[in-house]
């Protein structure tokens, strides 16, 4: 179990692009059996835990690469932080970049599945990613992360 100030903190990158005069964002759908048949309210900004030895932005970049296989190169816009319903503090930055979601290469995690079967199965951290306009993204994203979509619209308007 993680200890120290970063114990309940995650960091992530929210990729965005302009398409047809509107902003679209890249969201990831969590892998594994729990999320298999869930859609609305289950997609997430690619993110993960901050290690004690790294800054939140370094963690966001590392986690994005681990979960997608892509390293965004655009300018980073801070979107701040938000406490999630489970208590975790999430730091997010937006990056303008266009990326082909079909190139997804996600790390895997292992769990006992089915429960109490004593069999380990491997699942991707993200089983798919997709580009969504803000209205659709607001329906797809986890409730606690929706604030970052609003902040992105505000930050992009100032750029």
Backbone as a printed PyTorch tensor [residue, N CA C, xyz], in Angstrom:
tensor([[[  0.8470,  -1.1870,   0.0000],
         [  0.0000,   0.0000,   0.0000],
         [  0.8850,   1.2400,   0.0000]],

        [[  0.4810,   2.2210,  -0.7620],
         [  1.2350,   3.4520,  -0.9040],
         [  1.1100,   4.3150,   0.3400]],

        [[  2.1970,   4.9450,   0.7140],
         [  2.1880,   5.8290,   1.8830],
         [  2.6900,   7.2020,   1.4670]],

        [[  2.4700,   8.1910,   2.3090],
         [  2.9600,   9.5290,   2.0170],
         [  1.8940,  10.3780,   1.3530]],

        [[  2.2620,  11.6230,   0.9800],
         [  1.2860,  12.5650,   0.4540],
         [  0.6720,  12.1530,  -0.8770]],

        [[  1.3640,  11.3500,  -1.6660],
         [  0.8350,  10.9600,  -2.9670],
         [ -0.0600,   9.7260,  -2.8910]],

        [[ -0.2860,   9.1940,  -1.6740],
         [ -1.0150,   7.9380,  -1.5050],
         [ -2.3850,   7.9360,  -2.1800]],

        [[ -3.1090,   9.0130,  -2.0910],
         [ -4.4430,   9.0610,  -2.6760],
         [ -4.5220,  10.1230,  -3.7540]],

        [[ -3.4680,  10.1860,  -4.5770],
         [ -3.4520,  11.1640,  -5.6580],
         [ -3.1250,  10.4860,  -6.9810]],

        [[ -3.8330,  10.9140,  -8.0080],
         [ -3.5840,  10.4420,  -9.3640],
         [ -3.3700,  11.6500, -10.2510]],

        [[ -2.7970,  11.3910, -11.4140],
         [ -2.5890,  12.4630, -12.3820],
         [ -2.8490,  11.9250, -13.7770]],

        [[ -3.3720,  12.7900, -14.6380],
         [ -3.6810,  12.3450, -15.9930],
         [ -3.6300,  13.4700, -17.0100]],

        [[ -3.6530,  13.0390, -18.2740],
         [ -3.6790,  13.9690, -19.4010],
         [ -4.9950,  13.8000, -20.1510]],

        [[ -5.6160,  14.9300, -20.4690],
         [ -6.8310,  14.9480, -21.2680],
         [ -6.4550,  15.4640, -22.6580]],

        [[ -6.3350,  14.5440, -23.5960],
         [ -6.0070,  14.9230, -24.9720],
         [ -7.2290,  15.5820, -25.6040]],

        [[ -6.9940,  16.6540, -26.3690],
         [ -8.1090,  17.2710, -27.0840],
         [ -7.6550,  17.7070, -28.4690]],

        [[ -8.6320,  17.8520, -29.3450],
         [ -8.3750,  18.3210, -30.7120],
         [ -9.5990,  19.0970, -31.1870]],

        [[ -9.3760,  19.9200, -32.1970],
         [-10.4690,  20.6690, -32.8200],
         [-10.9180,  19.8990, -34.0550]],

        [[-12.2110,  19.6660, -34.1440],
         [-12.7620,  18.9090, -35.2630],
         [-14.1230,  19.5030, -35.6160]],

        [[-14.2570,  19.9280, -36.8490],
         [-15.5290,  20.4980, -37.2770],
         [-15.9410,  21.7090, -36.4620]],

        [[-14.9680,  22.5180, -36.0290],
         [-15.2660,  23.7160, -35.2540],
         [-15.5840,  23.4560, -33.7890]],

        [[-15.4540,  22.2040, -33.3480],
         [-15.7540,  21.8630, -31.9550],
         [-14.5660,  21.1300, -31.3330]],

        [[-14.5230,  21.1770, -30.0220],
         [-13.4800,  20.4600, -29.2940],
         [-13.9250,  19.0190, -29.0460]],

        [[-13.0230,  18.0880, -29.3140],
         [-13.2280,  16.6720, -29.0170],
         [-12.1500,  16.2430, -28.0290]],

        [[-12.4990,  15.3250, -27.1360],
         [-11.5540,  14.8270, -26.1390],
         [-11.4070,  13.3190, -26.2760]],

        [[-10.2430,  12.8370, -25.8590],
         [ -9.9720,  11.4040, -25.8700],
         [-10.2160,  10.8510, -24.4670]],

        [[-11.1190,   9.8890, -24.3660],
         [-11.3980,   9.2150, -23.1020],
         [-11.0920,   7.7310, -23.2410]],

        [[-10.7730,   7.1020, -22.1270],
         [-10.4800,   5.6760, -22.1170],
         [-11.5390,   4.8900, -21.3640]],

        [[-11.8370,   3.7000, -21.8740],
         [-12.7780,   2.8060, -21.2010],
         [-11.9760,   1.7830, -20.4110]],

        [[-12.2160,   1.6690, -19.0970],
         [-11.4240,   0.7500, -18.2820],
         [-11.6070,  -0.7100, -18.7040]],

        [[-10.5090,  -1.4390, -18.6940],
         [-10.5520,  -2.8500, -19.0170],
         [-10.9590,  -3.6800, -17.8120]],

        [[-11.1890,  -4.9310, -18.0420],
         [-11.5420,  -5.8520, -16.9690],
         [-13.0080,  -6.1960, -16.9640]],

        [[-13.3450,  -7.2530, -16.2690],
         [-14.7130,  -7.7770, -16.3110],
         [-15.7630,  -6.8730, -15.6710]],

        [[-15.3930,  -6.0840, -14.6690],
         [-16.3730,  -5.2150, -14.0130],
         [-16.9400,  -4.1770, -14.9830]],

        [[-16.0860,  -3.6470, -15.8560],
         [-16.4750,  -2.5520, -16.7510],
         [-16.9820,  -3.0310, -18.1130]],

        [[-16.8960,  -4.3170, -18.3880],
         [-17.1640,  -4.8680, -19.7220],
         [-18.4520,  -4.3370, -20.3560]],

        [[-19.5510,  -4.3410, -19.6400],
         [-20.8470,  -3.9630, -20.2140],
         [-21.3140,  -2.5790, -19.7720]],

        [[-20.4040,  -1.7670, -19.2820],
         [-20.7650,  -0.4200, -18.8370],
         [-20.2860,   0.6040, -19.8780]],

        [[-21.0770,   1.6430, -20.0710],
         [-20.6990,   2.6730, -21.0400],
         [-20.8880,   4.0640, -20.4410]],

        [[-22.1090,   4.5510, -20.3860],
         [-22.3380,   5.8970, -19.8720],
         [-21.8780,   5.9940, -18.4210]],

        [[-21.1160,   7.0540, -18.1340],
         [-20.6210,   7.2800, -16.7860],
         [-19.4790,   6.3790, -16.3630]],

        [[-18.8180,   5.7250, -17.3350],
         [-17.7370,   4.8040, -16.9650],
         [-16.4020,   5.1080, -17.6440]],

        [[-16.3750,   6.0060, -18.5980],
         [-15.1320,   6.3530, -19.2940],
         [-14.3180,   7.3060, -18.4320]],

        [[-13.0200,   7.3650, -18.6980],
         [-12.1250,   8.1230, -17.8220],
         [-11.0400,   8.8490, -18.6070]],

        [[-10.4900,   9.8690, -17.9770],
         [ -9.2650,  10.4930, -18.4610],
         [ -8.1400,   9.5010, -18.1660]],

        [[ -7.2730,   9.1830, -19.1270],
         [ -6.1550,   8.2780, -18.8150],
         [ -5.3070,   8.8640, -17.6900]],

        [[ -5.2150,   8.1300, -16.5920],
         [ -4.5430,   8.6390, -15.3920],
         [ -4.0960,   7.4820, -14.5270]],

        [[ -3.3200,   7.8020, -13.5000],
         [ -2.8840,   6.7810, -12.5670],
         [ -2.1890,   7.3980, -11.3650]],

        [[ -1.7790,   6.5320, -10.4700],
         [ -1.1720,   6.9740,  -9.2190],
         [  0.1530,   7.7030,  -9.4210]],

        [[  0.3840,   8.6800,  -8.5690],
         [  1.6300,   9.4390,  -8.5620],
         [  2.6120,   8.7060,  -7.6510]],

        [[  3.7830,   8.3930,  -8.1710],
         [  4.8310,   7.7860,  -7.3450],
         [  5.4490,   8.8590,  -6.4540]],

        [[  5.9630,   8.4540,  -5.2990],
         [  6.5580,   9.4100,  -4.3570],
         [  7.7100,  10.2010,  -4.9650]],

        [[  8.4020,   9.6150,  -5.9440],
         [  9.5960,  10.2500,  -6.5160],
         [  9.3140,  11.1070,  -7.7480]],

        [[  8.0520,  11.3460,  -8.0870],
         [  7.7690,  12.1140,  -9.3110],
         [  6.7720,  13.2380,  -9.0610]],

        [[  6.8070,  14.2130,  -9.9400],
         [  5.8450,  15.3090,  -9.8700],
         [  4.5180,  14.8270, -10.4520]],

        [[  3.4250,  15.4970, -10.1210],
         [  2.1450,  15.1040, -10.7100],
         [  2.1530,  15.1470, -12.2480]],

        [[  2.7870,  16.1590, -12.8510],
         [  2.8230,  16.2260, -14.3130],
         [  3.6350,  15.0720, -14.9050]],

        [[  4.7560,  14.7330, -14.2930],
         [  5.5520,  13.5920, -14.7770],
         [  4.7370,  12.3100, -14.6770]],

        [[  3.9730,  12.1520, -13.5890],
         [  3.1170,  10.9700, -13.4330],
         [  2.0360,  10.9380, -14.5040]],

        [[  1.4470,  12.0980, -14.8010],
         [  0.4030,  12.1630, -15.8230],
         [  0.9330,  11.7180, -17.1800]],

        [[  2.1260,  12.1880, -17.5400],
         [  2.7270,  11.8080, -18.8260],
         [  3.0660,  10.3200, -18.8550]],

        [[  3.6350,   9.8100, -17.7520],
         [  3.9900,   8.3910, -17.6830],
         [  2.7410,   7.5180, -17.7790]],

        [[  1.7310,   7.8600, -17.0140],
         [  0.5010,   7.0670, -16.9990],
         [ -0.1990,   7.0910, -18.3520]],

        [[ -0.2060,   8.2450, -19.0170],
         [ -0.8400,   8.3160, -20.3240],
         [ -0.1480,   7.3560, -21.2870]],

        [[  1.1710,   7.3600, -21.2760],
         [  1.9160,   6.4570, -22.1530],
         [  1.6490,   4.9990, -21.7900]],

        [[  1.6690,   4.6770, -20.4970],
         [  1.4340,   3.2940, -20.0760],
         [  0.0440,   2.8050, -20.4740]],

        [[ -0.9510,   3.6800, -20.4120],
         [ -2.3180,   3.2700, -20.6850],
         [ -2.6970,   3.3270, -22.1580]],

        [[ -1.9360,   4.1020, -22.9620],
         [ -2.3110,   4.2410, -24.3760],
         [ -1.2180,   3.8540, -25.3640]],

        [[  0.0490,   3.9330, -24.9430],
         [  1.1560,   3.7060, -25.8640],
         [  1.5190,   4.9530, -26.6560]],

        [[  0.9130,   6.0930, -26.3460],
         [  1.1540,   7.3460, -27.0750],
         [  1.7790,   8.3810, -26.1370]],

        [[  2.7340,   9.1670, -26.6830],
         [  3.3390,  10.2650, -25.9290],
         [  2.9450,  11.5870, -26.5770]],

        [[  1.9730,  12.2950, -26.0070],
         [  1.5670,  13.5830, -26.5680],
         [  2.7100,  14.5870, -26.5290]],

        [[  2.7790,  15.4300, -27.5260],
         [  3.8700,  16.3950, -27.6350],
         [  3.4050,  17.8470, -27.5810]],

        [[  2.1220,  18.0750, -27.4280],
         [  1.6020,  19.4380, -27.4520],
         [  1.8380,  20.2070, -26.1790]],

        [[  1.4470,  21.4800, -26.2210],
         [  1.5400,  22.3630, -25.0590],
         [  0.5790,  21.8700, -23.9740]],

        [[  1.0360,  21.9200, -22.7370],
         [  0.2690,  21.4290, -21.5970],
         [ -0.4950,  22.5880, -20.9440]],

        [[ -1.8060,  22.4030, -20.7670],
         [ -2.6510,  23.3920, -20.0910],
         [ -3.1110,  22.8140, -18.7530]],

        [[ -2.7760,  23.4340, -17.6420],
         [ -3.2240,  22.8970, -16.3510],
         [ -4.7310,  23.0630, -16.1820]],

        [[ -5.3910,  21.9790, -15.7770],
         [ -6.8330,  22.0180, -15.5110],
         [ -7.1230,  21.8880, -14.0200]],

        [[ -6.0690,  21.8920, -13.2140],
         [ -6.2460,  21.8550, -11.7670],
         [ -6.4620,  20.4620, -11.2250]],

        [[ -7.0940,  20.4170, -10.0890],
         [ -7.3180,  19.1510,  -9.3950],
         [ -8.7610,  19.0820,  -8.9450]],

        [[ -9.2100,  17.8680,  -8.6600],
         [-10.5680,  17.6550,  -8.1580],
         [-10.5890,  16.3990,  -7.2960]],

        [[-11.2750,  16.4810,  -6.1860],
         [-11.4360,  15.3350,  -5.2980],
         [-12.5420,  14.4490,  -5.8780]],

        [[-12.2630,  13.1600,  -6.0140],
         [-13.2050,  12.2080,  -6.5700],
         [-14.1380,  11.6820,  -5.4860]],

        [[-15.2930,  11.1210,  -5.8730],
         [-16.2360,  10.6110,  -4.8700],
         [-15.6110,   9.6170,  -3.8850]],

        [[-14.6060,   8.8470,  -4.3220],
         [-13.9360,   7.8950,  -3.4420],
         [-12.8700,   8.5190,  -2.5490]],

        [[-12.6200,   9.8280,  -2.6990],
         [-11.6610,  10.5310,  -1.8590],
         [-10.3290,  10.8320,  -2.5020]],

        [[-10.0270,  10.2050,  -3.6420],
         [ -8.7480,  10.4310,  -4.3100],
         [ -8.7120,  11.8260,  -4.9410]],

        [[ -7.5500,  12.4670,  -4.8570],
         [ -7.3380,  13.7620,  -5.4930],
         [ -6.7150,  13.5220,  -6.8670]],

        [[ -7.3320,  14.0650,  -7.9140],
         [ -6.8510,  13.8680,  -9.2830],
         [ -6.3910,  15.2100,  -9.8560]],

        [[ -5.1650,  15.2120, -10.4180],
         [ -4.5830,  16.3770, -11.0920],
         [ -4.6560,  16.0950, -12.5960]],

        [[ -5.0980,  17.0850, -13.3810],
         [ -5.2390,  16.8660, -14.8270],
         [ -4.6830,  18.0440, -15.6090]],

        [[ -4.0410,  17.7150, -16.7310],
         [ -3.5690,  18.6880, -17.7040],
         [ -4.1770,  18.3290, -19.0510]],

        [[ -4.5020,  19.3410, -19.8250],
         [ -4.9810,  19.1270, -21.1840],
         [ -3.8040,  19.2930, -22.1370]],

        [[ -3.8090,  18.5080, -23.2030],
         [ -2.7780,  18.5940, -24.2390],
         [ -3.4720,  18.5180, -25.5910]],

        [[ -3.2280,  19.5300, -26.4370],
         [ -3.8010,  19.4900, -27.7780],
         [ -2.9240,  18.6020, -28.6480]],

        [[ -3.5160,  17.5460, -29.1690],
         [ -2.7810,  16.5690, -29.9760],
         [ -3.8040,  15.7130, -30.7000]],

        [[ -3.4810,  15.3040, -31.9010],
         [ -4.3510,  14.4080, -32.6480],
         [ -3.6820,  13.0450, -32.6620]],

        [[ -4.4390,  12.0180, -32.3720],
         [ -3.8790,  10.6700, -32.2910],
         [ -4.9270,   9.6690, -32.7490]],

        [[ -4.4860,   8.6780, -33.4710],
         [ -5.3590,   7.6300, -33.9870],
         [ -5.6510,   6.6360, -32.8590]],

        [[ -6.8750,   6.6340, -32.3620],
         [ -7.2530,   5.7820, -31.2320],
         [ -7.1150,   4.2920, -31.5360]],

        [[ -7.0700,   3.9250, -32.7970],
         [ -6.9160,   2.5040, -33.1410],
         [ -5.5060,   1.9970, -32.8260]],

        [[ -4.5850,   2.8980, -32.5020],
         [ -3.2110,   2.5110, -32.1740],
         [ -3.0220,   2.2020, -30.6840]],

        [[ -4.1090,   2.0980, -29.9330],
         [ -4.0560,   1.8470, -28.4980],
         [ -3.2050,   0.6310, -28.1640]],

        [[ -2.2570,   0.8300, -27.2340],
         [ -1.4310,  -0.2510, -26.6830],
         [ -1.3850,  -0.0330, -25.1760]],

        [[ -2.2520,  -0.7060, -24.4470],
         [ -2.3770,  -0.4890, -23.0110],
         [ -1.6390,  -1.5470, -22.2040]],

        [[ -1.0640,  -1.1080, -21.0780],
         [ -0.5060,  -2.0610, -20.1150],
         [ -1.6190,  -2.9840, -19.6360]],

        [[ -1.2250,  -4.0910, -19.0410],
         [ -2.2110,  -5.0480, -18.5220],
         [ -2.0930,  -5.1470, -17.0060]],

        [[ -3.1620,  -5.5860, -16.3770],
         [ -3.1670,  -5.8830, -14.9520],
         [ -3.7390,  -7.2820, -14.7830]],

        [[ -3.4340,  -7.8740, -13.6530],
         [ -3.8580,  -9.2490, -13.3980],
         [ -4.7390,  -9.2930, -12.1530]],

        [[ -5.8490, -10.0340, -12.2460],
         [ -6.7260, -10.2390, -11.0940],
         [ -7.2130, -11.6820, -11.0930]],

        [[ -7.7180, -12.0950,  -9.9490],
         [ -8.3500, -13.4120,  -9.8600],
         [ -9.7300, -13.2890, -10.5050]],

        [[ -9.9390, -14.0850, -11.5540],
         [-11.2370, -14.0350, -12.2410],
         [-11.5610, -15.3820, -12.8190]],

        [[-12.7660, -15.8700, -12.6240],
         [-13.8250, -15.3330, -11.7790],
         [-13.4280, -15.3170, -10.2990]],

        [[-14.1530, -14.5170,  -9.5090],
         [-13.8260, -14.4200,  -8.0880],
         [-13.7910, -15.7890,  -7.4130]],

        [[-12.8350, -15.9590,  -6.5300],
         [-12.6340, -17.1750,  -5.7380],
         [-12.3400, -18.4070,  -6.5980]],

        [[-11.9170, -18.2030,  -7.8240],
         [-11.6100, -19.3230,  -8.7180],
         [-10.1510, -19.7700,  -8.5970]],

        [[ -9.3320, -18.9120,  -7.9630],
         [ -7.8810, -19.1300,  -7.8590],
         [ -7.1920, -19.0890,  -9.2190]],

        [[ -7.8750, -18.5720, -10.2190],
         [ -7.2780, -18.4090, -11.5490],
         [ -7.0210, -16.9260, -11.7930]],

        [[ -5.8180, -16.6120, -12.2230],
         [ -5.4630, -15.2250, -12.5500],
         [ -5.7160, -15.0040, -14.0300]],

        [[ -6.3100, -13.8660, -14.3370],
         [ -6.4960, -13.4700, -15.7290],
         [ -5.9250, -12.0810, -15.9180]],

        [[ -5.4740, -11.8120, -17.1220],
         [ -4.8540, -10.5380, -17.4670],
         [ -5.8280,  -9.7260, -18.3140]],

        [[ -5.9230,  -8.4200, -18.0090],
         [ -6.8120,  -7.5140, -18.7300],
         [ -6.0660,  -6.2080, -19.0140]],

        [[ -6.3910,  -5.5310, -20.1270],
         [ -5.7610,  -4.2370, -20.3900],
         [ -6.3030,  -3.1760, -19.4270]],

        [[ -5.4400,  -2.2150, -19.0640],
         [ -5.9090,  -1.1230, -18.2060],
         [ -7.0410,  -0.3650, -18.9080]],

        [[ -6.8740,  -0.1210, -20.2040],
         [ -7.9340,   0.4620, -21.0280],
         [ -8.2170,  -0.5200, -22.1530]],

        [[ -9.4890,  -0.9090, -22.3190],
         [ -9.7920,  -1.8430, -23.4000],
         [-10.1150,  -1.1310, -24.7090]],

        [[-10.3980,   0.1720, -24.6210],
         [-10.6030,   0.9830, -25.8200],
         [-10.5340,   2.4550, -25.4410]],

        [[-10.2490,   3.2730, -26.4270],
         [-10.2700,   4.7190, -26.2690],
         [-11.0880,   5.2910, -27.4110]],

        [[-11.6060,   6.4890, -27.2120],
         [-12.3910,   7.1080, -28.2690],
         [-12.4110,   8.6100, -28.1360]],

        [[-12.6450,   9.2480, -29.2830],
         [-12.7770,  10.7020, -29.3380],
         [-14.2540,  11.0610, -29.2430]],

        [[-14.5800,  12.0360, -28.3910],
         [-15.9680,  12.4530, -28.1910],
         [-16.0430,  13.9660, -28.1410]],

        [[-17.1270,  14.5300, -28.7090],
         [-17.3220,  15.9640, -28.5210],
         [-17.7090,  16.1600, -27.0480]],

        [[-17.6630,  17.3820, -26.6030],
         [-17.8500,  17.6510, -25.1740],
         [-19.2170,  17.1700, -24.6790]],

        [[-20.2600,  17.3590, -25.4460],
         [-21.5900,  16.9330, -25.0010],
         [-21.6410,  15.4170, -24.7800]],

        [[-21.0830,  14.6540, -25.7050],
         [-21.0730,  13.1990, -25.5460],
         [-20.1160,  12.7810, -24.4320]],

        [[-18.9740,  13.4610, -24.3310],
         [-18.0070,  13.1510, -23.2870],
         [-18.6190,  13.3620, -21.9040]],

        [[-19.4580,  14.3810, -21.7520],
         [-20.0880,  14.6310, -20.4540],
         [-21.0010,  13.4790, -20.0380]],

        [[-21.5400,  12.7600, -20.9970],
         [-22.3730,  11.5950, -20.6860],
         [-21.5180,  10.3610, -20.4040]],

        [[-20.3920,  10.2520, -21.0860],
         [-19.5410,   9.0650, -20.9860],
         [-18.6300,   9.0680, -19.7610]],

        [[-18.1380,  10.2490, -19.3670],
         [-17.0900,  10.3330, -18.3520],
         [-17.6150,  10.0380, -16.9420]],

        [[-16.7200,   9.5120, -16.1040],
         [-17.0460,   9.3100, -14.6970],
         [-17.4780,  10.6480, -14.0810]],

        [[-18.4850,  10.6230, -13.2520],
         [-19.0640,  11.8340, -12.6750],
         [-18.0220,  12.7600, -12.0460]],

        [[-17.0920,  12.2180, -11.3030],
         [-16.1050,  13.0280, -10.6040],
         [-15.0920,  13.7080, -11.5080]],

        [[-15.0080,  13.2790, -12.7670],
         [-14.0480,  13.8700, -13.6920],
         [-14.6830,  14.8760, -14.6600]],

        [[-15.9970,  14.9960, -14.6560],
         [-16.6930,  15.8960, -15.5920],
         [-16.2400,  17.3470, -15.4500]],

        [[-15.8290,  17.7490, -14.2590],
         [-15.3780,  19.1210, -14.0270],
         [-14.2090,  19.4830, -14.9530]],

        [[-13.3900,  18.5040, -15.3160],
         [-12.2420,  18.7910, -16.1720],
         [-12.6620,  19.1380, -17.6020]],

        [[-13.8090,  18.6600, -18.0440],
         [-14.3080,  19.0190, -19.3720],
         [-14.6970,  20.4940, -19.3990]],

        [[-15.3640,  20.9460, -18.3490],
         [-15.7410,  22.3620, -18.2390],
         [-14.4990,  23.2450, -18.1830]],

        [[-13.5310,  22.8100, -17.3860],
         [-12.2870,  23.5810, -17.2720],
         [-11.5370,  23.6230, -18.5970]],

        [[-11.5810,  22.5410, -19.3660],
         [-10.9170,  22.5290, -20.6790],
         [-11.5610,  23.5710, -21.5940]],

        [[-12.8740,  23.6270, -21.6330],
         [-13.5480,  24.6230, -22.4830],
         [-13.1440,  26.0380, -22.0930]],

        [[-13.0340,  26.2920, -20.8070],
         [-12.6130,  27.6200, -20.3300],
         [-11.1660,  27.9000, -20.7050]],

        [[-10.2760,  26.9250, -20.5080],
         [ -8.8580,  27.1160, -20.8030],
         [ -8.6160,  27.2500, -22.3010]],

        [[ -9.3090,  26.4650, -23.1130],
         [ -9.1250,  26.5190, -24.5700],
         [ -9.6300,  27.8380, -25.1360]],

        [[-10.6240,  28.4270, -24.5240],
         [-11.1620,  29.7130, -24.9770],
         [-10.1440,  30.8260, -24.7750]],

        [[ -9.2610,  30.6590, -23.7820],
         [ -8.2530,  31.6710, -23.4610],
         [ -6.9900,  31.5200, -24.2900]],

        [[ -6.8570,  30.4100, -25.0390],
         [ -5.6140,  30.1470, -25.7940],
         [ -5.6660,  30.8000, -27.1570]]])
